[in-house]
Structure formats: structure tokens, C-alpha cells
């Protein structure tokens, strides 16, 4: 499956794993984990970007807990229609991009967002589009958080493992510590669960853009 096929599949997603699907379930333990990380580390006025925000269940939880400067990207246009119904205050106050990450990330300024996080989204980035990871690091000022299915513990950045046997879409397993420590971040915390690994990265002052 090529990168355009992957993007098209998520842009047209309905049923399971669609915006409606996640809005139905609402905020969960991961929403609260992200909130606690941010609450302990940054000011509520910080700018926060979610990659693959869907209908906004995680961002809505942040907003309800005082983080109002929120942004989101999602490739599925239905996400924002569902958001207006399920989380109208978030839809009215946040800033959102109806696009693929690959189509907008280069437009962001260096360090534009204090926090960038991804929950089961970067695992769907095709290997041909791996250049976006450095761009995401570039536009992140303080914290970068990944909550992704990494597969086996010994995955390396030499090439992601691919698992498409259990799903109707591919998962690209990567070790996100190996990836983001290349781009000026150090890993501050890691928590492994089934199936996802949560990693918190912090920008280092010594990092200088090449």
C-alpha cells in the first residue's frame, strides 16, 4: 500500500475507528494521561497541537481542564462536523486543519507549538513520508508526546516493521525514542502498556537547526 492509499483510507474512514466511533466513546485514560503530563509540565496558556485529532475527544478533555490554546490536524473532513456536534465549545474556540499532516507541517513556524502529541496516528505514516518526523520536531518548542503501537521492543529506525494482518490498514511499528532523539529531543519518560507505548520527549537547549 502506497502513501496515497494510506491517506485516502483514513480520509474516507467510516464505521470502526472513524470520527463518530471515537466521539461515541469520548475521553479515556489516555486523555487523562496527556492532561496530567501537561498539567505537571507547562502553563495552561501553552499552545497544544494534536496530530490526528479526530472529533476532538482528547483536546476537549484538555480544554475542560484549562488548556484553551489548542490546535488539531485530521485528514478526515467528517471529524470537524462530528466535533461541532459532540464538542461545540472546542470546535468554536480551537484552530483546526482539515488535511494530512504531510500537507501542512512544513507551513508551521519553528517552535510554533509548545506541545505536540500523537495518539495512534504516527503509526500510520507511510515510510515514504518519514520526513515529517523531523518537521514535527522542528515546530515543537517544549514537549513532544507519542502514544503509539510500537510492536516488538527491538524495532529500529533502519526501517519500520509493518503489521497489516490484524487490521484492514497497515501499522508501521517504530521505536519513537530512536527517531526523535535524532532531532534535538531527549526522552523524559516512557510507559509501556498493551498495545501502546507512551513516550514524553523534551527539547534540549543545545539543539541547533542544521
DRENPA-3360 file (N, C-alpha, C; in nm, 2 decimals, always signed):
BEGIN
1 = XXXXXXXX = +0.08/-0.12/+0.00/+0.00/+0.00/+0.00/+0.09/+0.12/+0.00 ~ +0.07/+0.21/-0.10/+0.15/+0.34/-0.11/+0.10/+0.45/-0.02 ~ +0.17/+0.55/+0.00/+0.13/+0.66/+0.09/+0.00/+0.73/+0.05 ~ -0.03/+0.74/-0.08/-0.16/+0.80/-0.11/-0.27/+0.71/-0.08 ~ -0.25/+0.58/-0.09/-0.36/+0.48/-0.05/-0.38/+0.49/+0.10 ~ -0.28/+0.50/+0.18/-0.29/+0.51/+0.33/-0.37/+0.64/+0.36 ~ -0.33/+0.75/+0.30/-0.40/+0.87/+0.33/-0.55/+0.87/+0.29 ~ -0.57/+0.81/+0.17/-0.71/+0.80/+0.12/-0.80/+0.72/+0.21;
9 = XXXXXXXX = -0.74/+0.61/+0.26/-0.82/+0.52/+0.35/-0.86/+0.59/+0.48 ~ -0.78/+0.68/+0.53/-0.81/+0.75/+0.66/-0.90/+0.87/+0.63 ~ -0.89/+0.93/+0.51/-0.97/+1.04/+0.48/-1.12/+1.00/+0.46 ~ -1.14/+0.88/+0.42/-1.27/+0.83/+0.39/-1.32/+0.73/+0.49 ~ -1.26/+0.73/+0.61/-1.29/+0.63/+0.71/-1.43/+0.65/+0.77 ~ -1.50/+0.54/+0.78/-1.63/+0.54/+0.84/-1.64/+0.41/+0.93 ~ -1.74/+0.41/+1.02/-1.76/+0.29/+1.10/-1.65/+0.28/+1.21 ~ -1.59/+0.16/+1.23/-1.48/+0.15/+1.33/-1.36/+0.24/+1.30;
17 = XXXXXXXX = -1.32/+0.30/+1.41/-1.21/+0.40/+1.41/-1.23/+0.53/+1.33 ~ -1.36/+0.56/+1.31/-1.40/+0.68/+1.24/-1.42/+0.79/+1.34 ~ -1.44/+0.92/+1.30/-1.46/+1.02/+1.40/-1.59/+1.00/+1.48 ~ -1.69/+0.94/+1.43/-1.81/+0.91/+1.50/-1.79/+0.80/+1.61 ~ -1.70/+0.71/+1.57/-1.67/+0.60/+1.66/-1.60/+0.65/+1.79 ~ -1.50/+0.74/+1.77/-1.43/+0.79/+1.89/-1.51/+0.89/+1.97 ~ -1.60/+0.97/+1.90/-1.68/+1.06/+1.97/-1.78/+0.99/+2.06 ~ -1.83/+0.87/+2.02/-1.92/+0.79/+2.09/-1.85/+0.75/+2.23;
25 = XXXXXXXX = -1.73/+0.71/+2.22/-1.66/+0.66/+2.34/-1.61/+0.78/+2.43 ~ -1.58/+0.89/+2.37/-1.54/+1.01/+2.45/-1.40/+1.00/+2.51 ~ -1.36/+1.09/+2.60/-1.23/+1.09/+2.66/-1.21/+0.96/+2.74 ~ -1.08/+0.92/+2.75/-1.05/+0.79/+2.81/-0.92/+0.81/+2.90 ~ -0.87/+0.70/+2.94/-0.75/+0.70/+3.03/-0.63/+0.77/+2.96 ~ -0.62/+0.76/+2.83/-0.51/+0.83/+2.76/-0.53/+0.98/+2.76 ~ -0.66/+1.02/+2.75/-0.69/+1.16/+2.76/-0.64/+1.22/+2.89 ~ -0.67/+1.14/+3.00/-0.63/+1.19/+3.13/-0.47/+1.18/+3.15;
33 = XXXXXXXX = -0.41/+1.08/+3.09/-0.26/+1.08/+3.09/-0.20/+1.20/+3.03 ~ -0.25/+1.24/+2.91/-0.20/+1.35/+2.84/-0.22/+1.48/+2.93 ~ -0.34/+1.49/+2.98/-0.37/+1.60/+3.07/-0.27/+1.61/+3.19 ~ -0.25/+1.50/+3.25/-0.16/+1.50/+3.37/-0.02/+1.54/+3.33 ~ +0.03/+1.49/+3.22/+0.16/+1.53/+3.17/+0.17/+1.68/+3.15 ~ +0.08/+1.73/+3.08/+0.08/+1.88/+3.06/+0.06/+1.96/+3.18 ~ -0.03/+1.91/+3.27/-0.06/+1.99/+3.39/+0.06/+2.00/+3.48 ~ +0.15/+1.89/+3.48/+0.27/+1.89/+3.56/+0.38/+1.97/+3.50;
41 = XXXXXXXX = +0.38/+2.00/+3.37/+0.50/+2.04/+3.30/+0.49/+2.18/+3.24 ~ +0.37/+2.23/+3.20/+0.36/+2.35/+3.13/+0.24/+2.44/+3.18 ~ +0.24/+2.57/+3.14/+0.14/+2.66/+3.18/+0.01/+2.63/+3.09 ~ -0.11/+2.65/+3.15/-0.23/+2.63/+3.07/-0.24/+2.71/+2.95 ~ -0.17/+2.82/+2.94/-0.17/+2.91/+2.82/-0.09/+2.85/+2.70 ~ -0.02/+2.74/+2.72/+0.06/+2.69/+2.62/-0.02/+2.65/+2.50 ~ +0.05/+2.65/+2.38/-0.02/+2.61/+2.26/+0.01/+2.46/+2.24 ~ -0.10/+2.39/+2.22/-0.10/+2.24/+2.21/-0.16/+2.19/+2.08;
49 = XXXXXXXX = -0.08/+2.11/+2.01/-0.13/+2.06/+1.88/-0.14/+1.91/+1.89 ~ -0.26/+1.86/+1.85/-0.28/+1.71/+1.84/-0.28/+1.67/+1.70 ~ -0.20/+1.57/+1.67/-0.19/+1.51/+1.53/-0.30/+1.40/+1.52 ~ -0.38/+1.41/+1.42/-0.49/+1.31/+1.41/-0.59/+1.33/+1.52 ~ -0.64/+1.45/+1.53/-0.73/+1.48/+1.65/-0.87/+1.42/+1.64 ~ -0.91/+1.37/+1.52/-1.04/+1.32/+1.50/-1.15/+1.42/+1.54 ~ -1.25/+1.37/+1.61/-1.36/+1.46/+1.65/-1.33/+1.54/+1.78 ~ -1.21/+1.51/+1.84/-1.16/+1.60/+1.94/-1.18/+1.56/+2.09;
57 = XXXXXXXX = -1.19/+1.42/+2.11/-1.22/+1.38/+2.24/-1.10/+1.41/+2.34 ~ -0.98/+1.40/+2.29/-0.87/+1.43/+2.38/-0.85/+1.58/+2.40 ~ -0.86/+1.66/+2.29/-0.85/+1.80/+2.31/-0.96/+1.86/+2.39 ~ -1.08/+1.80/+2.38/-1.19/+1.85/+2.46/-1.16/+1.83/+2.61 ~ -1.10/+1.72/+2.64/-1.07/+1.69/+2.78/-0.96/+1.79/+2.83 ~ -0.87/+1.83/+2.75/-0.77/+1.93/+2.78/-0.84/+2.06/+2.80 ~ -0.92/+2.10/+2.71/-0.99/+2.23/+2.72/-1.07/+2.23/+2.85 ~ -1.14/+2.13/+2.88/-1.22/+2.12/+3.00/-1.14/+2.14/+3.13;
65 = XXXXXXXX = -1.01/+2.11/+3.11/-0.92/+2.12/+3.23/-0.82/+2.24/+3.22 ~ -0.87/+2.34/+3.14/-0.80/+2.47/+3.14/-0.70/+2.50/+3.03 ~ -0.68/+2.40/+2.94/-0.59/+2.43/+2.82/-0.67/+2.47/+2.70 ~ -0.68/+2.60/+2.68/-0.77/+2.65/+2.58/-0.70/+2.69/+2.45 ~ -0.57/+2.69/+2.44/-0.49/+2.73/+2.32/-0.46/+2.60/+2.24 ~ -0.56/+2.54/+2.19/-0.55/+2.41/+2.13/-0.57/+2.41/+1.98 ~ -0.49/+2.32/+1.91/-0.49/+2.30/+1.77/-0.51/+2.15/+1.73 ~ -0.56/+2.13/+1.62/-0.57/+1.99/+1.57/-0.56/+1.97/+1.42;
73 = XXXXXXXX = -0.50/+1.86/+1.38/-0.50/+1.82/+1.24/-0.57/+1.69/+1.22 ~ -0.65/+1.68/+1.12/-0.71/+1.55/+1.09/-0.74/+1.55/+0.94 ~ -0.71/+1.43/+0.88/-0.73/+1.42/+0.73/-0.87/+1.39/+0.70 ~ -0.96/+1.35/+0.79/-1.10/+1.32/+0.76/-1.18/+1.44/+0.79 ~ -1.24/+1.49/+0.68/-1.33/+1.61/+0.69/-1.44/+1.59/+0.79 ~ -1.49/+1.47/+0.80/-1.61/+1.44/+0.89/-1.57/+1.47/+1.03 ~ -1.44/+1.47/+1.07/-1.40/+1.49/+1.21/-1.46/+1.62/+1.26 ~ -1.46/+1.72/+1.18/-1.49/+1.85/+1.23/-1.64/+1.88/+1.23;
81 = XXXXXXXX = -1.72/+1.80/+1.14/-1.86/+1.80/+1.15/-1.91/+1.73/+1.28 ~ -1.84/+1.62/+1.31/-1.88/+1.55/+1.44/-1.84/+1.63/+1.56 ~ -1.72/+1.70/+1.55/-1.68/+1.78/+1.66/-1.78/+1.89/+1.69 ~ -1.83/+1.95/+1.59/-1.93/+2.06/+1.61/-2.05/+2.01/+1.69 ~ -2.08/+1.88/+1.67/-2.20/+1.83/+1.74/-2.16/+1.78/+1.88 ~ -2.05/+1.71/+1.89/-2.01/+1.64/+2.01/-1.94/+1.74/+2.11 ~ -1.86/+1.83/+2.05/-1.78/+1.92/+2.14/-1.79/+2.06/+2.08 ~ -1.90/+2.12/+2.09/-1.92/+2.25/+2.02/-1.83/+2.36/+2.07;
89 = XXXXXXXX = -1.80/+2.36/+2.20/-1.71/+2.47/+2.25/-1.57/+2.45/+2.20 ~ -1.53/+2.33/+2.19/-1.39/+2.31/+2.13/-1.39/+2.35/+1.99 ~ -1.49/+2.31/+1.91/-1.50/+2.35/+1.77/-1.50/+2.50/+1.75 ~ -1.56/+2.57/+1.84/-1.57/+2.71/+1.82/-1.44/+2.79/+1.87 ~ -1.37/+2.73/+1.96/-1.25/+2.80/+2.01/-1.12/+2.75/+1.96 ~ -1.11/+2.63/+1.91/-0.98/+2.58/+1.87/-0.95/+2.62/+1.73 ~ -0.82/+2.58/+1.68/-0.78/+2.60/+1.55/-0.75/+2.47/+1.49 ~ -0.81/+2.44/+1.37/-0.81/+2.31/+1.31/-0.77/+2.31/+1.17;
97 = XXXXXXXX = -0.70/+2.20/+1.13/-0.66/+2.19/+0.99/-0.71/+2.06/+0.93 ~ -0.80/+2.07/+0.83/-0.86/+1.95/+0.77/-0.76/+1.91/+0.66 ~ -0.66/+1.83/+0.69/-0.56/+1.80/+0.59/-0.47/+1.68/+0.65 ~ -0.39/+1.62/+0.56/-0.29/+1.53/+0.60/-0.18/+1.60/+0.67 ~ -0.12/+1.54/+0.77/+0.00/+1.60/+0.83/+0.10/+1.64/+0.73 ~ +0.12/+1.56/+0.63/+0.23/+1.58/+0.53/+0.20/+1.71/+0.45 ~ +0.07/+1.75/+0.45/+0.03/+1.86/+0.36/+0.05/+2.00/+0.43 ~ +0.06/+2.00/+0.57/+0.06/+2.12/+0.64/+0.18/+2.14/+0.73;
105 = XXXXXXXX = +0.25/+2.04/+0.76/+0.35/+2.05/+0.87/+0.46/+2.15/+0.82 ~ +0.49/+2.16/+0.70/+0.60/+2.25/+0.65/+0.56/+2.40/+0.66 ~ +0.43/+2.42/+0.68/+0.38/+2.56/+0.69/+0.40/+2.62/+0.83 ~ +0.42/+2.53/+0.93/+0.44/+2.58/+1.06/+0.57/+2.64/+1.09 ~ +0.58/+2.74/+1.17/+0.70/+2.81/+1.21/+0.78/+2.72/+1.31 ~ +0.91/+2.75/+1.31/+1.00/+2.68/+1.41/+0.94/+2.70/+1.55 ~ +0.92/+2.60/+1.63/+0.88/+2.61/+1.77/+0.74/+2.67/+1.78 ~ +0.66/+2.66/+1.68/+0.52/+2.72/+1.68/+0.44/+2.67/+1.80;
113 = XXXXXXXX = +0.45/+2.54/+1.83/+0.37/+2.48/+1.93/+0.45/+2.44/+2.05 ~ +0.40/+2.48/+2.17/+0.47/+2.44/+2.29/+0.47/+2.29/+2.31 ~ +0.36/+2.23/+2.27/+0.34/+2.08/+2.29/+0.28/+2.03/+2.16 ~ +0.34/+1.92/+2.11/+0.28/+1.84/+2.00/+0.26/+1.70/+2.05 ~ +0.14/+1.64/+2.03/+0.13/+1.50/+2.07/+0.05/+1.42/+1.97 ~ +0.07/+1.29/+1.97/+0.01/+1.20/+1.88/-0.04/+1.07/+1.95 ~ -0.17/+1.04/+1.93/-0.22/+0.91/+1.99/-0.26/+0.82/+1.87 ~ -0.19/+0.72/+1.85/-0.22/+0.62/+1.75/-0.24/+0.68/+1.61;
121 = XXXXXXXX = -0.15/+0.78/+1.58/-0.16/+0.85/+1.45/-0.03/+0.83/+1.37 ~ +0.09/+0.86/+1.44/+0.21/+0.85/+1.37/+0.24/+0.70/+1.32 ~ +0.18/+0.61/+1.38/+0.20/+0.47/+1.34/+0.14/+0.44/+1.21 ~ +0.06/+0.53/+1.15/+0.00/+0.52/+1.02/+0.08/+0.59/+0.91 ~ +0.19/+0.66/+0.95/+0.26/+0.74/+0.85/+0.34/+0.64/+0.76 ~ +0.33/+0.65/+0.63/+0.40/+0.56/+0.54/+0.55/+0.59/+0.54 ~ +0.63/+0.49/+0.53/+0.78/+0.51/+0.53/+0.82/+0.61/+0.43 ~ +0.75/+0.63/+0.31/+0.79/+0.73/+0.22/+0.77/+0.87/+0.27;
129 = XXXXXXXX = +0.69/+0.89/+0.38/+0.66/+1.02/+0.43/+0.73/+1.04/+0.57 ~ +0.83/+0.96/+0.60/+0.90/+0.97/+0.73/+0.97/+1.10/+0.75 ~ +0.99/+1.18/+0.64/+1.05/+1.31/+0.65/+0.97/+1.40/+0.75 ~ +0.84/+1.37/+0.77/+0.75/+1.46/+0.85/+0.80/+1.46/+1.00 ~ +0.87/+1.35/+1.04/+0.91/+1.34/+1.18/+1.00/+1.46/+1.22 ~ +1.10/+1.49/+1.13/+1.19/+1.60/+1.16/+1.11/+1.73/+1.15 ~ +1.02/+1.74/+1.07/+0.94/+1.86/+1.06/+0.85/+1.88/+1.19 ~ +0.80/+1.77/+1.24/+0.73/+1.78/+1.37/+0.82/+1.82/+1.48;
137 = XXXXXXXX = +0.94/+1.77/+1.48/+1.03/+1.81/+1.58/+1.07/+1.96/+1.57 ~ +1.08/+2.01/+1.45/+1.11/+2.15/+1.42/+1.01/+2.24/+1.48 ~ +0.88/+2.21/+1.47/+0.78/+2.30/+1.51/+0.73/+2.28/+1.65 ~ +0.80/+2.20/+1.72/+0.77/+2.17/+1.87/+0.87/+2.25/+1.95 ~ +0.82/+2.33/+2.04/+0.91/+2.41/+2.13/+0.95/+2.34/+2.26 ~ +0.86/+2.27/+2.32/+0.90/+2.21/+2.45/+0.88/+2.06/+2.46 ~ +0.76/+2.01/+2.45/+0.73/+1.87/+2.47/+0.67/+1.81/+2.35 ~ +0.72/+1.69/+2.32/+0.66/+1.61/+2.21/+0.62/+1.47/+2.28;
145 = XXXXXXXX = +0.50/+1.43/+2.26/+0.44/+1.31/+2.32/+0.39/+1.21/+2.22 ~ +0.43/+1.09/+2.23/+0.38/+0.98/+2.14/+0.31/+0.88/+2.22 ~ +0.20/+0.84/+2.18/+0.13/+0.72/+2.23/+0.10/+0.63/+2.11 ~ +0.18/+0.54/+2.09/+0.18/+0.46/+1.96/+0.20/+0.31/+1.99 ~ +0.15/+0.23/+1.90/+0.18/+0.09/+1.90/+0.31/+0.07/+1.83 ~ +0.41/+0.03/+1.91/+0.55/+0.01/+1.85/+0.58/-0.13/+1.82 ~ +0.49/-0.23/+1.84/+0.52/-0.36/+1.81/+0.63/-0.42/+1.90 ~ +0.72/-0.50/+1.84/+0.83/-0.56/+1.92/+0.92/-0.45/+1.98;
153 = XXXXXXXX = +0.98/-0.48/+2.09/+1.07/-0.39/+2.16/+1.20/-0.36/+2.09 ~ +1.24/-0.44/+1.99/+1.37/-0.43/+1.93/+1.35/-0.36/+1.79 ~ +1.24/-0.29/+1.76/+1.23/-0.22/+1.64/+1.34/-0.11/+1.63 ~ +1.39/-0.09/+1.51/+1.50/+0.01/+1.49/+1.46/+0.11/+1.38 ~ +1.53/+0.22/+1.38/+1.50/+0.32/+1.28/+1.55/+0.29/+1.14 ~ +1.62/+0.18/+1.13/+1.67/+0.14/+0.99/+1.55/+0.10/+0.90 ~ +1.44/+0.08/+0.96/+1.32/+0.05/+0.87/+1.21/+0.00/+0.96 ~ +1.09/+0.06/+0.95/+0.98/+0.01/+1.04/+0.93/-0.13/+1.00;
161 = XXXXXXXX = +0.89/-0.21/+1.10/+0.82/-0.33/+1.07/+0.67/-0.29/+1.04 ~ +0.61/-0.37/+0.96/+0.47/-0.34/+0.91/+0.38/-0.46/+0.95 ~ +0.27/-0.42/+1.01/+0.17/-0.53/+1.05/+0.04/-0.49/+0.99 ~ +0.00/-0.56/+0.90/-0.14/-0.54/+0.84/-0.22/-0.67/+0.84 ~ -0.18/-0.76/+0.92/-0.25/-0.89/+0.93/-0.38/-0.89/+1.01 ~ -0.38/-0.80/+1.12/-0.49/-0.80/+1.21/-0.59/-0.68/+1.18 ~ -0.55/-0.60/+1.08/-0.63/-0.48/+1.05/-0.65/-0.47/+0.90 ~ -0.74/-0.38/+0.86/-0.76/-0.35/+0.72/-0.68/-0.23/+0.68;
169 = XXXXXXXX = -0.58/-0.19/+0.76/-0.49/-0.08/+0.73/-0.35/-0.12/+0.79 ~ -0.25/-0.07/+0.73/-0.11/-0.10/+0.79/-0.08/-0.02/+0.91 ~ +0.00/-0.09/+1.00/+0.06/-0.02/+1.11/+0.21/-0.03/+1.09 ~ +0.28/+0.08/+1.10/+0.42/+0.09/+1.08/+0.49/+0.10/+1.22 ~ +0.54/-0.01/+1.27/+0.60/-0.01/+1.40/+0.73/+0.06/+1.40 ~ +0.75/+0.16/+1.49/+0.88/+0.23/+1.50/+0.91/+0.25/+1.65 ~ +1.04/+0.26/+1.68/+1.08/+0.30/+1.81/+1.10/+0.45/+1.81 ~ +1.00/+0.52/+1.88/+1.00/+0.67/+1.87/+1.11/+0.73/+1.94;
177 = XXXXXXXX = +1.17/+0.67/+2.04/+1.29/+0.72/+2.11/+1.40/+0.73/+2.01 ~ +1.42/+0.63/+1.93/+1.53/+0.63/+1.83/+1.51/+0.74/+1.73 ~ +1.38/+0.77/+1.70/+1.36/+0.87/+1.59/+1.37/+1.01/+1.65 ~ +1.31/+1.05/+1.76/+1.30/+1.19/+1.80/+1.42/+1.23/+1.87 ~ +1.50/+1.14/+1.93/+1.63/+1.18/+1.98/+1.73/+1.22/+1.88 ~ +1.70/+1.19/+1.75/+1.79/+1.24/+1.64/+1.77/+1.39/+1.62 ~ +1.65/+1.45/+1.66/+1.61/+1.58/+1.62/+1.60/+1.68/+1.74 ~ +1.69/+1.66/+1.83/+1.70/+1.77/+1.94/+1.62/+1.74/+2.06;
185 = XXXXXXXX = +1.57/+1.62/+2.08/+1.49/+1.59/+2.20/+1.56/+1.48/+2.28 ~ +1.53/+1.48/+2.41/+1.57/+1.37/+2.50/+1.44/+1.31/+2.55 ~ +1.44/+1.18/+2.58/+1.33/+1.11/+2.63/+1.32/+1.13/+2.78 ~ +1.21/+1.19/+2.83/+1.20/+1.23/+2.97/+1.13/+1.12/+3.05 ~ +1.04/+1.04/+2.98/+0.96/+0.94/+3.04/+0.91/+0.84/+2.94 ~ +0.88/+0.72/+2.98/+0.83/+0.62/+2.90/+0.74/+0.52/+2.98 ~ +0.63/+0.48/+2.93/+0.54/+0.39/+3.00/+0.48/+0.29/+2.89 ~ +0.51/+0.17/+2.91/+0.47/+0.07/+2.81/+0.34/+0.00/+2.86;
193 = XXXXXXXX = +0.24/-0.01/+2.77/+0.12/-0.08/+2.80/+0.08/-0.16/+2.68 ~ -0.02/-0.23/+2.68/-0.07/-0.31/+2.57/-0.19/-0.24/+2.50 ~ -0.18/-0.20/+2.38/-0.07/-0.22/+2.28/+0.02/-0.10/+2.27 ~ +0.00/+0.01/+2.34/+0.07/+0.13/+2.31/+0.18/+0.16/+2.41 ~ +0.28/+0.23/+2.36/+0.39/+0.29/+2.44/+0.38/+0.44/+2.45 ~ +0.37/+0.49/+2.57/+0.37/+0.64/+2.58/+0.51/+0.69/+2.61 ~ +0.55/+0.79/+2.53/+0.68/+0.85/+2.55/+0.67/+1.00/+2.55 ~ +0.74/+1.06/+2.64/+0.75/+1.20/+2.66/+0.89/+1.25/+2.63;
201 = XXXXXXXX = +0.90/+1.34/+2.53/+1.02/+1.40/+2.49/+1.03/+1.54/+2.52 ~ +1.15/+1.59/+2.56/+1.17/+1.73/+2.59/+1.28/+1.79/+2.50 ~ +1.26/+1.90/+2.45/+1.36/+1.97/+2.37/+1.48/+2.01/+2.45 ~ +1.60/+1.99/+2.39/+1.72/+2.03/+2.45/+1.77/+2.16/+2.40 ~ +1.81/+2.25/+2.50/+1.85/+2.38/+2.46/+1.97/+2.38/+2.36 ~ +2.05/+2.27/+2.36/+2.17/+2.27/+2.28/+2.14/+2.24/+2.14 ~ +2.01/+2.21/+2.11/+1.98/+2.18/+1.97/+1.99/+2.30/+1.88 ~ +2.05/+2.28/+1.77/+2.07/+2.39/+1.67/+2.02/+2.33/+1.53;
209 = XX = +1.93/+2.40/+1.47/+1.88/+2.35/+1.34/+1.99/+2.35/+1.24 ~ +2.00/+2.24/+1.16/+2.10/+2.22/+1.06/+2.07/+2.32/+0.94;
% end
